[in-house]
Amino acid sequence: MSTEIVELVERATPYVSAAHTAAEEPGDTDATGALRHQLKSALWEDADLVRELAVLLPGQGAVTVHVSGTRAIGAQHIGIAASGDNATIHPPQR
């Protein structure tokens, strides 16, 4: 194996293990929390990983909103939204 592959496998092993455990036990909040912790640690410790993920993920300006269904409301920024029969909005009390 090349040195790069060995390094990649060594870097990924703890995260793959945590992801595998969380996938096997989807209702286990401890497993999910452990995976979340591993991911946070990876992002804090590995600036290269952050850069690699930034390339793969949509930019901050990119927003995709999918809305479907009767009276569905979709927005990037929203204050008050009411949907449904007899919806009443009261102004805040001061």
N, CA, C and O atoms as a Tinker XYZ file with bonds, in Angstrom:
   376  protein
     1  N      0.842000   -1.188000    0.000000    73     2
     2  CA     0.000000    0.000000    0.000000    64     1     3
     3  C      0.878000    1.238000    0.000000    63     2     4     5
     4  O      1.966000    1.252000    0.575000    81     3
     5  N      0.384000    2.272000   -0.654000    73     3     6
     6  CA     1.164000    3.497000   -0.671000    64     5     7
     7  C      1.092000    4.178000    0.690000    63     6     8     9
     8  O      0.178000    3.923000    1.475000    81     7
     9  N      2.043000    5.027000    0.956000    73     7    10
    10  CA     2.097000    5.747000    2.225000    64     9    11
    11  C      0.854000    6.606000    2.425000    63    10    12    13
    12  O      0.335000    6.700000    3.537000    81    11
    13  N      0.376000    7.234000    1.348000    73    11    14
    14  CA    -0.826000    8.072000    1.451000    64    13    15
    15  C     -2.030000    7.266000    1.899000    63    14    16    17
    16  O     -2.799000    7.723000    2.744000    81    15
    17  N     -2.205000    6.075000    1.347000    73    15    18
    18  CA    -3.357000    5.245000    1.707000    64    17    19
    19  C     -3.251000    4.809000    3.162000    63    18    20    21
    20  O     -4.242000    4.834000    3.892000    81    19
    21  N     -2.064000    4.413000    3.585000    73    19    22
    22  CA    -1.867000    4.003000    4.974000    64    21    23
    23  C     -2.198000    5.153000    5.918000    63    22    24    25
    24  O     -2.875000    4.955000    6.927000    81    23
    25  N     -1.729000    6.341000    5.597000    73    23    26
    26  CA    -2.009000    7.514000    6.439000    64    25    27
    27  C     -3.507000    7.818000    6.483000    63    26    28    29
    28  O     -4.052000    8.135000    7.541000    81    27
    29  N     -4.160000    7.721000    5.339000    73    27    30
    30  CA    -5.592000    7.980000    5.271000    64    29    31
    31  C     -6.365000    6.980000    6.124000    63    30    32    33
    32  O     -7.265000    7.364000    6.871000    81    31
    33  N     -6.017000    5.702000    6.015000    73    31    34
    34  CA    -6.690000    4.667000    6.804000    64    33    35
    35  C     -6.453000    4.908000    8.290000    63    34    36    37
    36  O     -7.377000    4.776000    9.093000    81    35
    37  N     -5.236000    5.258000    8.661000    73    35    38
    38  CA    -4.939000    5.525000   10.071000    64    37    39
    39  C     -5.725000    6.724000   10.585000    63    38    40    41
    40  O     -6.219000    6.708000   11.712000    81    39
    41  N     -5.843000    7.763000    9.761000    73    39    42
    42  CA    -6.614000    8.951000   10.163000    64    41    43
    43  C     -8.089000    8.640000   10.288000    63    42    44    45
    44  O     -8.760000    9.167000   11.175000    81    43
    45  N     -8.608000    7.789000    9.408000    73    43    46
    46  CA   -10.043000    7.547000    9.338000    64    45    47
    47  C    -10.546000    6.490000   10.302000    63    46    48    49
    48  O    -11.736000    6.479000   10.617000    81    47
    49  N     -9.688000    5.602000   10.783000    73    47    50
    50  CA   -10.129000    4.454000   11.576000    64    49    51
    51  C    -11.043000    4.803000   12.746000    63    50    52    53
    52  O    -12.092000    4.172000   12.875000    81    51
    53  N    -10.716000    5.768000   13.607000    73    51    54
    54  CA   -11.621000    6.046000   14.729000    64    53    55
    55  C    -12.992000    6.544000   14.272000    63    54    56    57
    56  O    -14.009000    6.242000   14.895000    81    55
    57  N    -13.009000    7.299000   13.192000    73    55    58
    58  CA   -14.265000    7.867000   12.713000    64    57    59
    59  C    -15.128000    6.802000   12.048000    63    58    60    61
    60  O    -16.348000    6.787000   12.213000    81    59
    61  N    -14.491000    5.920000   11.303000    73    59    62
    62  CA   -15.224000    4.840000   10.656000    64    61    63
    63  C    -15.822000    3.926000   11.716000    63    62    64    65
    64  O    -16.963000    3.483000   11.586000    81    63
    65  N    -15.067000    3.649000   12.749000    73    63    66
    66  CA   -15.558000    2.797000   13.834000    64    65    67
    67  C    -16.773000    3.432000   14.509000    63    66    68    69
    68  O    -17.769000    2.752000   14.752000    81    67
    69  N    -16.699000    4.717000   14.812000    73    67    70
    70  CA   -17.826000    5.411000   15.451000    64    69    71
    71  C    -19.024000    5.469000   14.518000    63    70    72    73
    72  O    -20.161000    5.327000   14.966000    81    71
    73  N    -18.788000    5.673000   13.233000    73    71    74
    74  CA   -19.887000    5.726000   12.265000    64    73    75
    75  C    -20.540000    4.354000   12.130000    63    74    76    77
    76  O    -21.763000    4.250000   12.035000    81    75
    77  N    -19.726000    3.311000   12.122000    73    75    78
    78  CA   -20.253000    1.951000   12.009000    64    77    79
    79  C    -21.133000    1.621000   13.221000    63    78    80    81
    80  O    -22.216000    1.056000   13.065000    81    79
    81  N    -20.678000    1.968000   14.410000    73    79    82
    82  CA   -21.454000    1.715000   15.628000    64    81    83
    83  C    -22.767000    2.479000   15.600000    63    82    84    85
    84  O    -23.814000    1.921000   15.927000    81    83
    85  N    -22.725000    3.743000   15.213000    73    83    86
    86  CA   -23.942000    4.560000   15.154000    64    85    87
    87  C    -24.911000    4.018000   14.111000    63    86    88    89
    88  O    -26.124000    4.058000   14.317000    81    87
    89  N    -24.394000    3.516000   13.000000    73    87    90
    90  CA   -25.262000    2.965000   11.954000    64    89    91
    91  C    -25.911000    1.657000   12.406000    63    90    92    93
    92  O    -27.062000    1.381000   12.066000    81    91
    93  N    -25.182000    0.866000   13.164000    73    91    94
    94  CA   -25.731000   -0.405000   13.656000    64    93    95
    95  C    -26.812000   -0.188000   14.710000    63    94    96    97
    96  O    -27.733000   -0.995000   14.836000    81    95
    97  N    -26.700000    0.886000   15.454000    73    95    98
    98  CA   -27.636000    1.186000   16.544000    64    97    99
    99  C    -28.235000    2.578000   16.344000    63    98   100   101
   100  O    -27.889000    3.497000   17.088000    81    99
   101  N    -29.128000    2.763000   15.357000    73    99   102
   102  CA   -29.630000    4.110000   15.052000    64   101   103
   103  C    -30.370000    4.780000   16.213000    63   102   104   105
   104  O    -30.426000    6.009000   16.270000    81   103
   105  N    -30.929000    4.015000   17.122000    73   103   106
   106  CA   -31.640000    4.619000   18.248000    64   105   107
   107  C    -30.762000    4.870000   19.460000    63   106   108   109
   108  O    -31.235000    5.412000   20.459000    81   107
   109  N    -29.499000    4.489000   19.394000    73   107   110
   110  CA   -28.589000    4.618000   20.528000    64   109   111
   111  C    -28.005000    6.032000   20.561000    63   110   112   113
   112  O    -27.123000    6.369000   19.772000    81   111
   113  N    -28.503000    6.839000   21.471000    73   111   114
   114  CA   -28.041000    8.232000   21.538000    64   113   115
   115  C    -26.582000    8.327000   21.965000    63   114   116   117
   116  O    -25.900000    9.290000   21.614000    81   115
   117  N    -26.091000    7.342000   22.718000    73   115   118
   118  CA   -24.676000    7.351000   23.098000    64   117   119
   119  C    -23.789000    7.146000   21.873000    63   118   120   121
   120  O    -22.768000    7.816000   21.715000    81   119
   121  N    -24.190000    6.211000   21.006000    73   119   122
   122  CA   -23.415000    5.962000   19.787000    64   121   123
   123  C    -23.435000    7.186000   18.878000    63   122   124   125
   124  O    -22.418000    7.550000   18.288000    81   123
   125  N    -24.596000    7.814000   18.772000    73   123   126
   126  CA   -24.710000    9.025000   17.958000    64   125   127
   127  C    -23.850000   10.139000   18.547000    63   126   128   129
   128  O    -23.173000   10.861000   17.815000    81   127
   129  N    -23.881000   10.274000   19.859000    73   127   130
   130  CA   -23.069000   11.295000   20.533000    64   129   131
   131  C    -21.584000   11.040000   20.351000    63   130   132   133
   132  O    -20.810000   11.979000   20.169000    81   131
   133  N    -21.179000    9.772000   20.400000    73   131   134
   134  CA   -19.771000    9.432000   20.205000    64   133   135
   135  C    -19.324000    9.797000   18.791000    63   134   136   137
   136  O    -18.225000   10.318000   18.597000    81   135
   137  N    -20.175000    9.524000   17.809000    73   135   138
   138  CA   -19.856000    9.888000   16.425000    64   137   139
   139  C    -19.753000   11.405000   16.286000    63   138   140   141
   140  O    -18.828000   11.920000   15.657000    81   139
   141  N    -20.710000   12.110000   16.879000    73   139   142
   142  CA   -20.682000   13.572000   16.824000    64   141   143
   143  C    -19.388000   14.109000   17.445000    63   142   144   145
   144  O    -18.773000   15.033000   16.912000    81   143
   145  N    -18.988000   13.533000   18.559000    73   143   146
   146  CA   -17.752000   13.950000   19.233000    64   145   147
   147  C    -16.535000   13.686000   18.347000    63   146   148   149
   148  O    -15.650000   14.534000   18.233000    81   147
   149  N    -16.493000   12.505000   17.720000    73   147   150
   150  CA   -15.376000   12.172000   16.833000    64   149   151
   151  C    -15.292000   13.155000   15.668000    63   150   152   153
   152  O    -14.207000   13.603000   15.296000    81   151
   153  N    -16.452000   13.483000   15.099000    73   151   154
   154  CA   -16.457000   14.419000   13.972000    64   153   155
   155  C    -16.001000   15.812000   14.395000    63   154   156   157
   156  O    -15.230000   16.458000   13.685000    81   155
   157  N    -16.475000   16.272000   15.549000    73   155   158
   158  CA   -16.035000   17.584000   16.044000    64   157   159
   159  C    -14.530000   17.595000   16.265000    63   158   160   161
   160  O    -13.844000   18.543000   15.882000    81   159
   161  N    -14.021000   16.536000   16.885000    73   159   162
   162  CA   -12.583000   16.456000   17.138000    64   161   163
   163  C    -11.802000   16.476000   15.832000    63   162   164   165
   164  O    -10.784000   17.157000   15.711000    81   163
   165  N    -12.291000   15.719000   14.859000    73   163   166
   166  CA   -11.603000   15.671000   13.564000    64   165   167
   167  C    -11.548000   17.049000   12.929000    63   166   168   169
   168  O    -10.520000   17.443000   12.378000    81   167
   169  N    -12.644000   17.777000   13.005000    73   167   170
   170  CA   -12.689000   19.104000   12.380000    64   169   171
   171  C    -11.806000   20.101000   13.121000    63   170   172   173
   172  O    -11.204000   20.975000   12.497000    81   171
   173  N    -11.723000   19.984000   14.434000    73   171   174
   174  CA   -10.869000   20.895000   15.203000    64   173   175
   175  C     -9.392000   20.596000   14.975000    63   174   176   177
   176  O     -8.564000   21.507000   14.966000    81   175
   177  N     -9.064000   19.319000   14.790000    73   175   178
   178  CA    -7.661000   18.916000   14.725000    64   177   179
   179  C     -7.077000   18.903000   13.315000    63   178   180   181
   180  O     -5.856000   18.921000   13.161000    81   179
   181  N     -7.907000   18.874000   12.300000    73   179   182
   182  CA    -7.406000   18.640000   10.947000    64   181   183
   183  C     -7.890000   19.722000    9.982000    63   182   184   185
   184  O     -8.972000   19.620000    9.405000    81   183
   185  N     -7.072000   20.752000    9.821000    73   183   186
   186  CA    -7.440000   21.863000    8.940000    64   185   187
   187  C     -7.582000   21.411000    7.493000    63   186   188   189
   188  O     -8.400000   21.952000    6.749000    81   187
   189  N     -6.787000   20.418000    7.090000    73   187   190
   190  CA    -6.902000   19.900000    5.717000    64   189   191
   191  C     -8.264000   19.256000    5.492000    63   190   192   193
   192  O     -8.865000   19.416000    4.430000    81   191
   193  N     -8.745000   18.532000    6.490000    73   191   194
   194  CA   -10.064000   17.906000    6.383000    64   193   195
   195  C    -11.151000   18.967000    6.234000    63   194   196   197
   196  O    -12.078000   18.808000    5.440000    81   195
   197  N    -11.033000   20.034000    6.994000    73   195   198
   198  CA   -12.011000   21.124000    6.899000    64   197   199
   199  C    -12.021000   21.697000    5.487000    63   198   200   201
   200  O    -13.086000   21.931000    4.916000    81   199
   201  N    -10.841000   21.919000    4.927000    73   199   202
   202  CA   -10.754000   22.450000    3.558000    64   201   203
   203  C    -11.348000   21.470000    2.546000    63   202   204   205
   204  O    -12.067000   21.874000    1.632000    81   203
   205  N    -11.045000   20.185000    2.711000    73   203   206
   206  CA   -11.576000   19.178000    1.793000    64   205   207
   207  C    -13.110000   19.126000    1.857000    63   206   208   209
   208  O    -13.772000   19.031000    0.824000    81   207
   209  N    -13.660000   19.189000    3.054000    73   207   210
   210  CA   -15.114000   19.173000    3.207000    64   209   211
   211  C    -15.744000   20.442000    2.651000    63   210   212   213
   212  O    -16.828000   20.399000    2.068000    81   211
   213  N    -15.071000   21.564000    2.830000    73   211   214
   214  CA   -15.603000   22.838000    2.330000    64   213   215
   215  C    -15.774000   22.798000    0.819000    63   214   216   217
   216  O    -16.705000   23.398000    0.281000    81   215
   217  N    -14.884000   22.097000    0.137000    73   215   218
   218  CA   -14.987000   21.969000   -1.318000    64   217   219
   219  C    -16.204000   21.120000   -1.688000    63   218   220   221
   220  O    -16.875000   21.388000   -2.684000    81   219
   221  N    -16.482000   20.101000   -0.883000    73   219   222
   222  CA   -17.575000   19.176000   -1.191000    64   221   223
   223  C    -18.951000   19.723000   -0.837000    63   222   224   225
   224  O    -19.942000   19.375000   -1.478000    81   223
   225  N    -19.017000   20.578000    0.181000    73   223   226
   226  CA   -20.306000   21.079000    0.659000    64   225   227
   227  C    -20.685000   22.365000   -0.062000    63   226   228   229
   228  O    -19.810000   23.092000   -0.533000    81   227
   229  N    -21.992000   22.655000   -0.152000    73   227   230
   230  CA   -22.411000   23.902000   -0.801000    64   229   231
   231  C    -21.884000   25.114000   -0.037000    63   230   232   233
   232  O    -21.724000   25.079000    1.183000    81   231
   233  N    -21.622000   26.164000   -0.769000    73   231   234
   234  CA   -21.127000   27.393000   -0.148000    64   233   235
   235  C    -22.180000   28.045000    0.726000    63   234   236   237
   236  O    -23.353000   27.671000    0.692000    81   235
   237  N    -21.751000   29.024000    1.510000    73   235   238
   238  CA   -22.675000   29.699000    2.411000    64   237   239
   239  C    -23.801000   30.400000    1.668000    63   238   240   241
   240  O    -24.909000   30.515000    2.192000    81   239
   241  N    -23.536000   30.864000    0.468000    73   239   242
   242  CA   -24.560000   31.565000   -0.290000    64   241   243
   243  C    -25.568000   30.630000   -0.937000    63   242   244   245
   244  O    -26.638000   31.062000   -1.365000    81   243
   245  N    -25.231000   29.358000   -1.008000    73   243   246
   246  CA   -26.118000   28.398000   -1.663000    64   245   247
   247  C    -27.199000   27.935000   -0.691000    63   246   248   249
   248  O    -26.913000   27.410000    0.385000    81   247
   249  N    -28.431000   28.142000   -1.098000    73   247   250
   250  CA   -29.554000   27.725000   -0.263000    64   249   251
   251  C    -30.514000   26.944000   -1.139000    63   250   252   253
   252  O    -30.893000   27.381000   -2.225000    81   251
   253  N    -30.895000   25.791000   -0.647000    73   251   254
   254  CA   -31.891000   24.991000   -1.340000    64   253   255
   255  C    -33.018000   24.719000   -0.363000    63   254   256   257
   256  O    -32.790000   24.191000    0.725000    81   255
   257  N    -34.218000   25.074000   -0.743000    73   255   258
   258  CA   -35.384000   24.837000    0.102000    64   257   259
   259  C    -36.375000   24.012000   -0.699000    63   258   260   261
   260  O    -36.792000   24.412000   -1.786000    81   259
   261  N    -36.747000   22.872000   -0.167000    73   259   262
   262  CA   -37.743000   22.018000   -0.808000    64   261   263
   263  C    -38.999000   22.064000    0.054000    63   262   264   265
   264  O    -38.955000   21.762000    1.247000    81   263
   265  N    -40.093000   22.436000   -0.545000    73   263   266
   266  CA   -41.350000   22.550000    0.186000    64   265   267
   267  C    -42.416000   21.802000   -0.594000    63   266   268   269
   268  O    -42.501000   21.917000   -1.817000    81   267
   269  N    -43.217000   21.047000    0.113000    73   267   270
   270  CA   -44.314000   20.370000   -0.561000    64   269   271
   271  C    -45.472000   20.199000    0.409000    63   270   272   273
   272  O    -45.290000   20.193000    1.627000    81   271
   273  N    -46.632000   20.064000   -0.140000    73   271   274
   274  CA   -47.808000   19.826000    0.687000    64   273   275
   275  C    -48.678000   21.052000    0.808000    63   274   276   277
   276  O    -48.249000   22.181000    0.571000    81   275
   277  N    -49.902000   20.797000    1.180000    73   275   278
   278  CA   -50.865000   21.872000    1.345000    64   277   279
   279  C    -50.419000   22.803000    2.459000    63   278   280   281
   280  O    -50.077000   22.360000    3.556000    81   279
   281  N    -50.425000   24.067000    2.172000    73   279   282
   282  CA   -50.079000   25.119000    3.128000    64   281   283
   283  C    -48.647000   25.048000    3.638000    63   282   284   285
   284  O    -48.346000   25.577000    4.708000    81   283
   285  N    -47.768000   24.408000    2.897000    73   283   286
   286  CA   -46.369000   24.319000    3.297000    64   285   287
   287  C    -45.707000   25.691000    3.160000    63   286   288   289
   288  O    -46.007000   26.450000    2.239000    81   287
   289  N    -44.825000   25.987000    4.068000    73   287   290
   290  CA   -44.114000   27.265000    4.068000    64   289   291
   291  C    -42.627000   26.969000    3.994000    63   290   292   293
   292  O    -42.107000   26.172000    4.775000    81   291
   293  N    -41.946000   27.608000    3.059000    73   291   294
   294  CA   -40.512000   27.439000    2.955000    64   293   295
   295  C    -39.846000   28.794000    2.826000    63   294   296   297
   296  O    -40.300000   29.644000    2.059000    81   295
   297  N    -38.767000   29.001000    3.576000    73   295   298
   298  CA   -38.074000   30.288000    3.523000    64   297   299
   299  C    -36.671000   30.134000    4.071000    63   298   300   301
   300  O    -36.405000   29.252000    4.887000    81   299
   301  N    -35.781000   30.989000    3.620000    73   299   302
   302  CA   -34.436000   30.997000    4.189000    64   301   303
   303  C    -34.454000   31.767000    5.501000    63   302   304   305
   304  O    -33.908000   31.311000    6.506000    81   303
   305  N    -35.071000   32.911000    5.487000    73   303   306
   306  CA   -35.198000   33.730000    6.697000    64   305   307
   307  C    -36.675000   34.051000    6.841000    63   306   308   309
   308  O    -37.325000   34.473000    5.884000    81   307
   309  N    -37.193000   33.853000    8.023000    73   307   310
   310  CA   -38.624000   34.083000    8.197000    64   309   311
   311  C    -38.876000   34.605000    9.598000    63   310   312   313
   312  O    -38.248000   34.169000   10.564000    81   311
   313  N    -39.789000   35.532000    9.694000    73   311   314
   314  CA   -40.184000   36.066000   10.999000    64   313   315
   315  C    -41.359000   35.270000   11.519000    63   314   316   317
   316  O    -41.197000   34.351000   12.322000    81   315
   317  N    -42.523000   35.620000   11.065000    73   315   318
   318  CA   -43.740000   34.940000   11.490000    64   317   319
   319  C    -44.369000   34.304000   10.261000    63   318   320   321
   320  O    -44.488000   34.935000    9.211000    81   319
   321  N    -44.763000   33.065000   10.404000    73   319   322
   322  CA   -45.447000   32.382000    9.319000    64   321   323
   323  C    -46.633000   31.644000    9.912000    63   322   324   325
   324  O    -46.512000   30.978000   10.940000    81   323
   325  N    -47.752000   31.764000    9.274000    73   323   326
   326  CA   -48.952000   31.076000    9.741000    64   325   327
   327  C    -49.553000   30.330000    8.572000    63   326   328   329
   328  O    -49.676000   30.863000    7.469000    81   327
   329  N    -49.919000   29.112000    8.824000    73   327   330
   330  CA   -50.524000   28.312000    7.790000    64   329   331
   331  C    -51.605000   27.470000    8.433000    63   330   332   333
   332  O    -51.369000   26.799000    9.437000    81   331
   333  N    -52.753000   27.507000    7.871000    73   331   334
   334  CA   -53.832000   26.702000    8.416000    64   333   335
   335  C    -55.095000   27.516000    8.566000    63   334   336   337
   336  O    -55.097000   28.733000    8.388000    81   335
   337  N    -56.161000   26.830000    8.895000    73   335   338
   338  CA   -57.443000   27.499000    9.079000    64   337   339
   339  C    -57.461000   28.255000   10.397000    63   338   340   341
   340  O    -56.977000   27.761000   11.416000    81   339
   341  N    -58.017000   29.443000   10.368000    73   339   342
   342  CA   -58.224000   30.254000   11.572000    64   341   343
   343  C    -56.941000   30.566000   12.325000    63   342   344   345
   344  O    -56.950000   30.631000   13.554000    81   343
   345  N    -55.840000   30.760000   11.611000    73   343   346
   346  CA   -54.588000   31.119000   12.276000    64   345   347
   347  C    -54.679000   32.557000   12.766000    63   346   348   349
   348  O    -55.112000   33.445000   12.033000    81   347
   349  N    -54.271000   32.779000   13.999000    73   347   350
   350  CA   -54.292000   34.108000   14.589000    64   349   351
   351  C    -52.896000   34.446000   15.085000    63   350   352   353
   352  O    -52.265000   33.660000   15.792000    81   351
   353  N    -52.427000   35.621000   14.707000    73   351   354
   354  CA   -51.112000   36.067000   15.156000    64   353   355
   355  C    -51.318000   37.290000   16.027000    63   354   356   357
   356  O    -51.926000   38.275000   15.610000    81   355
   357  N    -50.810000   37.210000   17.222000    73   355   358
   358  CA   -50.931000   38.338000   18.169000    64   357   359
   359  C    -49.591000   39.060000   18.244000    63   358   360   361
   360  O    -48.539000   38.426000   18.321000    81   359
   361  N    -49.637000   40.397000   18.220000    73   359   362
   362  CA   -48.384000   41.144000   18.330000    64   361   363
   363  C    -47.775000   40.925000   19.725000    63   362   364   365
   364  O    -48.500000   40.676000   20.688000    81   363
   365  N    -46.455000   41.017000   19.828000    73   363   366
   366  CA   -45.820000   40.832000   21.143000    64   365   367
   367  C    -46.296000   41.897000   22.127000    63   366   368   369
   368  O    -46.508000   43.053000   21.759000    81   367
   369  N    -46.455000   41.496000   23.357000    73   367   370
   370  CA   -46.858000   42.417000   24.425000    64   369   371
   371  C    -45.622000   43.131000   24.950000    63   370   372   373
   372  O    -44.586000   42.515000   25.203000    81   371
   373  N    -45.753000   44.432000   25.106000    73   371   374
   374  CA   -44.611000   45.210000   25.617000    64   373   375
   375  C    -44.918000   45.790000   26.949000    63   374   376
   376  O    -44.077000   46.474000   27.533000    81   375
